[in-house]
């Protein structure tokens, strides 16, 4: 992974915000999809303060990641999860065109931001000549 000055500053800002305000009071980008784990108190507190669309990883484990595999949003996806869940979600989203924007450690958990999966960009009338 190539660490840029911008990603370092974003990670520092997220960590400082989480430390000062606490994870439960962090403001998420408007319209962002939140990925959280209801089994983790800090993650659940963030979801309760979010009020927008969210996906619970406790249910995703039971459904074999069905919702995330079928995700069709192209906006920002943020999460406060364990490292192993971050790796799993990142793999699912990157496989569909999503990209990691920022990540920062908040105690045992990781706060992260990704762009959502890219939408199909095929133009109408274009044929694939194979």
N, C-alpha and C positions, 0 to 999 in steps of 0.2 A: 504494500500500500504506500502510495506517495503522499507524504504529509506536507501540506502547504501552510503558509503563514495564515491564510484565511481559515482553514479547517482547525488549526491550533487555537486561533482566537475565538472561533465559535465554540469549541469544546471548553475553553476556559470560561467563557461567558455563561454557558449552560451550567457548568459546575458551580460557579460563583452564585448564580441565581438560585440553584437548588440548595446551596448551603445557607444563603441568607433567608430565603422565603420558605424553604422546606419543599419537598417534592409535591406535597398536596396543594400548594398554592401557585405553582408555576403556570404561566399563561402559555397556552399552545397557539400555534398559528390558526387563524380563523379558517374554519372548514377542514381542518386537518383530521385525518382518520387516526384514532388512538388505538394502539395495540397494548393491552395491559394484561396482568395476571391477577385474577381475583383472589388467589391464594397468598399473595404478597401484600401486606398492609400498605406499604408506600405506593405501590402500583395501583391498588384499589382506591386509595385516597386521591390520586391524580385523576382517575376515571370519574370519580364522584364530582370533582370540581370542573371537569371538562364540559359536560353537557352536550357534546356533539356525538358524531358517530364513533363507535368503538367496537373492538373485537376482543373477546376474552380468551386468552390462551388456555385457560383451564378447560374450556369447551373444545378448543382446537385440538388439544391432545386427544380428547375422547373421539373426535370426528376425523382423526388423521389429517388435520390441517385443511379440511374441505373449504372453509370460507376463504382462507388466504390463497389457496390454489385457484379459486374462482374469482378472485378480486378483480374488479373492472374499473377502479378509480384511477385517475391519472394525476391526482393532486399530491399533497404531502402526506406521508405516513410517519407518525412518531410513536415512540414506545418507551416504556420504563419496564425493563424485563431483566431476567437473568442473562448471563453471557451465552449459555447454550441456546436459549430461545432467540436471542438476537442473531446468532449464527444461522439458525433454522429459518427465521423470517427473512433475513437478508438473502439467503440462498434462493428462497422462493420468489422474492421480488426481483432480484437481479436476473434470474432466469427469464423473466418476462420484461426486461428493459428498465427496471427500477435501479436507482443509484443511491449509495450512501452519501449523505450530505454532511452529517456531523454525528459524533458519538462522544459521550463523556461518562465517566464512572461516578456514580452517586452511592456511596457506601458499598453494599454488596451488589447493587443493581446497576444497570447501564441505561442511560437516557440516550436515545438515538433518533435521527431524522433521516428519512429517505424520500426520494421522489417515488411516486407510485408507478405501477407498471405502465409502460407506454401503450397507447392505444394503437390499433391497427392503422397504419398510415397509407395503406394502398389507395390509390386514386381510382375512381370509377372509370371503367373502360380500359384500364391497363391490363394486358394479358401477360401471363408468364409464359415465355416461349421455351418450352422444354421438349 
